[in-house]
Amino acid sequence: MSEAIVTAFSEEEMIAAGRGVGESLEAYSVVALCGQLGAGKTHFSKGLVSGLGGDDPVTSPTFSLINEYRTARLPIFHFDFYRLEDAAELPAIGWDEYLDEEGVVIVEWADKFPELLPEETIWFEFQILESGAHQVVKK
């Protein structure tokens, strides 16, 4: 069942929503973020890192494909599948090894390769509403 967890009217509200989710994450959690460009995935990720106790500067891993954050209570591995063309590219960047790490994996554009995510993945859909607000729906 899907449920809206927040309708955010600012970057700060989107970060706060992510922080609330991040506080509850445990080792081996995988968080999948889906939605159009500019819908708030990276700001939500900033909140996830903060909720895990991290103070790393969080940026979109669009060009690096993965960013690692190590100041939180668990290591965080932040992926972005946006630029990947084929799921076969993931083993080359250590996808399976990251899933085996005792940390948290965040994946932006996860819906490009949903078959590669574990069954227990926590899915979120990001939408830009007609009002201009951004909504996060937990799937």
N, C-alpha and C positions, 0 to 999 in steps of 0.2 A: 504494500500500500504506500502511495506517495503522500507526503505531508510537507507543506510549506514550513520552513523553519524561520524564515525572516523575509521581510520586504524592507530592503535597505534604501535609504534616500541619500546616503553619503558613503564615501570610502570608509570613514570611521565606523559606521554601522555594519558594513560588510566585514571589516576586520574584527569587530566585536563578536559577530556571529561565528566566525571561524575560531576565535579564541574559546568560545563556549564549547565547541566541538573538540578542539584540541585538548582541553583539560581532561576529557574522558578517554583519550586514546591510550592504548597499551602497545607493548612491543608486538611486532608483526602485523600491526594494523595497516591496511591499504585503503587509501581514500581516493576515489575516482571523481574528477571534476569535469563536467561536460557543459557545453553551451557556447554561444556565439562569441566572437571577438568583443572585448570590452564589457562583458557581462559580469565581471567581478571575481573570476577564478583566482587571479594572483593576489588580490586583496584578501580574499578568504584564506588563501595559503599563508599570508602574513599573520593572520589571526591564528591559524592552526599552529604555526611555529611558536608564537607568543604563548598560546595556551599550553603548550608542552614545556614552557619555561625558557624558551630560547630568546636570545636578543640579537641574533644574526640579522643583517640587512637582507631581506627577502626580495628577490627579483625574479622575473619570469625566466625560466630556463629555455626559452624558445630557440636560441642559437647555440647554447652549450649542450642542450638536450637533458642535462641533469645538473642540479646544484645540490651540494651537501651542506647541511647545517649541523654543527656539533656542539652548540652551547646549551642545548635543551637537556631535559632529563633522559631523553633517548636520542640517538642519532636520527636525522631526518633526511630522506632522499627524495628530492623534488624533481620529477620528470615532466617533460612536455613532449607529447607525441605529435604536435602540430606539423612539424617539418618532415616527419618520417613518412616515407612512401609505402613501406612494406614491413610487416611484422618481423621478417627475417633480419632486419637491421638491429633489433633489440639485443640479441645475444652478444653482438660485438661491443655493446656498451655495458655489458655485465648485468643485464636485467635479472636473470635467475639468481645471481649472487646477491644482489640487493634484496630480493625477496626473502632470501635465507638469513639476512642480517637481523639482529635483534634491535630493530628500529621501526620507524614509521615511513611508509612510502606514500607520497602524494603524487598523483598523476593528472596533469591537465590534458584535456583532449583525449581522455581515456576511451571514449566511445569509438575511436579509430580502430582499436585492437582489443575489444572487450574479451575475446577468447583467451588472452594472455594474462588476465587478472584472476586472482584466486576467487573461489566461490564466495568467501566471506567478505569480499570487498564492500566498503561502504560507499554508495553512489549518491552524488549530488548533481542536480541539473540547475543551471543558472539561466535566467531569462531576463531580458530587458522588457519591462512593461510599457504600455502606451503612455503612461504617465511619466516615463523616464526613470522610475524607480527600478531597482534590480531585485529580483526575487530568487531565493534559493529553495529548492525543493529536494527533500531527501527521498530517494527512490526505494 
